[in-house]
Amino acid sequence: MADSKTRATDISYEKPLTGMIRSDRSPLNLKDYRQQGGYQGLEKALKSMSPNQVLDEVKASNLRGRGGAGFPAGLKWSFMPRDDNAPRPRYLVCNSDEMEPGTFKDRLLMEGNPHQLIEGMACTAYALGAEIAFIFLRDEYAVAAANINHALKEAYDAGYLGSNMLGSAFSLELHLHTSAGRYICGEETALINSLEGKRANPRAKPPFPQVSGLFGQPTVVNNCETLCNIGHIIAKGADWFKSLGRGDDSGTKIMGVTGNVKRTGLWELPMGTPIRELFEGCAGGMIEGYEMRGFLPGGASTDFLLPEHLDLAFDYDVIGKAGSRMGTASLIILDDHTCPVAMVKNLTHFFAQESCGWCTPCRDGLPWSEQLLDKIERGEGTMEDLDTLAWQCQFMGPGNTFCALAPGAAEPIQSALKYFREDFERHINEGCCPWH
Amino acid sequence: MTESVLQNALINELSSVERREIEAECSHYPQRRAAAIEGLKIVQKHRGWVSDSSILALARFLEMPSGELEGVATFYNLIFRRPVGKHVIMLCDSVCCWVKGSDNLRQHLCNRLGIQPGQTTEDDLFTLLPIVCLGDCDRAPTLMIDRDQHGHMTAEKVDQILSQLEPSYQPEESNNG
C-alpha cells in the first residue's frame, strides 16, 4: 500500500522499512524475509560484533525515537547498566500501543513484516544484554497479533530467538503481550505498570526505567518503528542510515496523511522531506471544494501548523522551531468545512477520557477544558472563557504533571486559540456555530 | 433481566480451559498477578464479559486482592464489567473519523439498532460502544465489530454488515428509499 501510493517525486528513495512490504500487507514469512536480506543485521551482530559495537553503531546513526518524542535511541540505551555486575534480568519492551489519534504506521510494520521487528528487537536486546523482551501491542490490532505470533514461531524454530541464538552465547525470550485498550499505556512508565498487570498509571521519574523499570529491573522501552530500523542500521552501517535523511535527521520515517485529502495513507519518506511533498505529492492535496486551513503535524497531541508551514522540512528540530512537534509524523488536516472549535473539542474529549486520573491538572483540567469548548461551540461562550482556556493550557502544561498526556492535550488547544482565534470569537459573537 | 440470566449461567470458579490458558500467560512473568490483564481477557473471551464472581475467582487464581483486580478491570476500555450483546460494535469517535462524518454514522447506528451508545439491543444481539482511535485512520470513518475492523464506512455499508451478521436486521424499506 505504501509503495503503490508513493508519488512524492520522480526520485525514488530507499525505503528500508516498507520496501519489502506487499501492497496487500500479507506478511513476509521467514523465507521471504531472508531472501530479501532479512536477518543479516542480526547475524552480523551476533557473529562479528560486541554488544558495545552494536550500541555505538546505533548511537552513531543518530536514530531518534519514532514514537513521537524523538529522543536519540542509542543514548537511551546507554543509560542502562550493562557491565558484568549490572542487575539481571534486564528487559527490552517494544511499544506497539499505537493509539495516538491519526497514527497508524506501526500497524503497517507489524502486519506486513513482523520479522523486521523481531530482528530489530533481537539486535537491540543483544546490545543491552537483555534476556527477556516483550512486544506490548494494542488489542485492536488482531491481524498484527496473528502475524507476529506466526513470525515468532518461525524465528524460534530457526534459532533467531531462544537459547544460544545462531550458535552464539546470547539467548533471548520474546513474548507478545496484547493490551486491553488505554491510550496512556503508550507512556513508557504507564506501559511498564500495565505489563505488570496493573492500572496504567505513569510512574514518577527518577528512577528512569533503564535503571528500575519492569519488575524493578533495568528496562528499555522503544517504539515499534524505532526498533524496525535497528536490523538495517547494523546490516548497512550508521553512515548509510545517516545518508538517507535529506536534512539534519537520519533515516526515513513513515509519514501519514488523513482528512479530506485526495489520497489518505502512509508513505515512507526520507527524514527532512518538505511537508508539501507529503501533502501534495503523496496525498494529492485536498479534495475538490475543500481548502486546507491548518494541520496537526504529528498526531493529536501536537500544535496546529498553517499552510504557510508546508515548505518546512519534516525534521524534529525544524518542526520544533516552528512551534509544534514532529510527533508521529501523521498529518491530520483541518479543512474549511470543519469547525476548528468542534475539532479541538473532539481532541480534548479524547484526552479527557484517556487521562489515567492521577494528576489533578489532567484529571480535572481536561474535562473542564472540554466543557468550555463545548459551551463555546454551542454559541454560549464568553470572551472570558477564552482567557480561561488559555490559562488552563498553562495549568496543564509541562512541569505540572507526571507525564506528557496533559501537556500534549494542551498543544492543539493553545495553538487553535492562537491561529483560529477569530473562529472562537465568531461563535461567541454570533451565538452559534457558523459551521452547523 | 439479561443480567440475571447470564449471572445464573456463570459458575463461581474458572473452567479448566480458562485455568490452562491463564497459567500459560503467568509463565511469562516473575509474578502471577502480572497476568491480570490477560486473565481478564481470557475470562471475557469464554464468558462474553467479566462478572463479580469471575473477578473473585480470577483474583484467587492470581493470588492478588480482588479489589485491585477490580481496579484493573474497570481501567481498561476493552474489559466489559457488564453483559454485552452477541456482537459488540465499537465506533471510532476520534478526530480523523469525526472529520469524515462519524457523528452521522453513530446517529444511523442508533436509529437502526434503536439504542444509544453504551446500550444493548433488546434481543441481546448488538451492543454499541464508542471507542477511541482504532489506528485505521486512512480508512475513516471506521468501526470494529467483534474482532473485525471495517473502514470507509457509510450508512449503506453498515446496514449490509448488520444484516450479514444477523439476518433479522434487514435494512428497512424506508432506509433504502
Contacts between the chains, C-beta under 8 A, distances in Angstrom:
chain1	res1	chain2	res2	distance
A	98	B	135	5.1
A	99	B	132	6.5
A	99	B	133	6.0
A	99	B	135	6.9
A	100	B	133	7.3
A	101	B	94	4.1
A	101	B	95	4.9
A	101	B	96	6.4
A	101	B	132	7.2
A	101	B	133	4.0
A	101	B	137	7.4
A	102	B	94	7.9
A	102	B	95	6.4
A	102	B	96	5.3
A	102	B	133	7.1
A	102	B	137	5.3
A	103	B	133	7.6
A	103	B	135	6.7
A	103	B	137	7.3
A	104	B	135	4.5
A	104	B	136	6.1
A	104	B	137	5.2
A	104	B	138	6.4
A	106	B	135	7.9
A	107	B	135	5.3
A	107	B	136	7.6
A	134	B	28	7.9
A	138	B	135	7.1
A	139	B	41	7.4
A	139	B	78	5.4
A	140	B	78	7.9
A	140	B	131	7.9
A	140	B	134	5.5
A	140	B	135	6.7
A	140	B	144	6.2
A	140	B	149	7.2
A	141	B	135	6.8
A	142	B	147	4.9
A	142	B	148	8.0
A	175	B	28	4.8
A	177	B	28	7.6
A	177	B	38	7.5
A	178	B	38	7.7
A	178	B	41	7.4
A	179	B	37	6.8
A	179	B	76	7.4
A	180	B	37	5.1
A	180	B	40	6.8
A	180	B	41	6.1
A	180	B	76	3.6
A	180	B	77	7.0
A	180	B	78	4.6
A	180	B	79	5.3
A	181	B	76	5.5
A	181	B	77	3.6
A	181	B	78	4.0
A	181	B	131	7.8
A	181	B	132	7.8
A	182	B	75	6.6
A	182	B	76	5.6
A	182	B	77	6.0
A	183	B	132	6.2
A	194	B	37	6.9
A	195	B	34	7.1
A	196	B	29	7.7
A	196	B	31	7.3
A	196	B	33	7.8
A	196	B	34	5.0
A	197	B	29	7.6
A	197	B	31	7.6
A	197	B	33	5.1
A	197	B	34	4.2
A	197	B	35	6.1
A	197	B	36	3.5
A	197	B	37	5.8
A	197	B	62	7.8
A	197	B	64	8.0
A	197	B	72	6.7
A	198	B	36	7.5
A	198	B	68	7.9
A	198	B	72	6.5
A	199	B	71	5.7
A	199	B	72	5.8
A	199	B	75	4.4
A	200	B	75	6.8
A	200	B	76	7.9
A	215	B	29	7.7
A	215	B	30	5.6
A	215	B	31	7.0
A	215	B	34	7.7
A	256	B	137	7.1
A	256	B	138	6.8
A	257	B	138	7.9
A	258	B	96	4.3
A	258	B	99	7.6
A	258	B	137	4.4
A	258	B	138	6.0
A	258	B	140	6.4
A	259	B	96	6.9
A	259	B	99	5.4
A	259	B	100	7.8
A	260	B	99	6.8
A	260	B	100	7.5
A	264	B	137	7.2
A	264	B	138	3.9
A	264	B	139	7.6
A	264	B	140	7.4
A	265	B	138	4.8
A	266	B	138	6.8
A	300	B	94	7.3
A	300	B	95	5.8
A	300	B	133	7.8
A	330	B	137	7.4
A	332	B	95	5.9
A	332	B	96	6.1
A	332	B	99	7.6
A	332	B	137	8.0
A	333	B	99	7.7
A	334	B	99	8.0
A	335	B	99	7.6
A	338	B	99	5.7
A	343	B	95	6.6
A	343	B	98	7.5
A	343	B	99	7.1
A	346	B	93	7.6
A	346	B	94	7.2
A	346	B	95	5.2
A	346	B	98	4.8
A	347	B	95	5.6
A	349	B	93	7.7
A	350	B	94	5.5
A	350	B	95	7.2
A	350	B	132	5.9
A	350	B	133	7.4
A	353	B	132	7.0
A	354	B	132	6.4
A	356	B	75	7.8
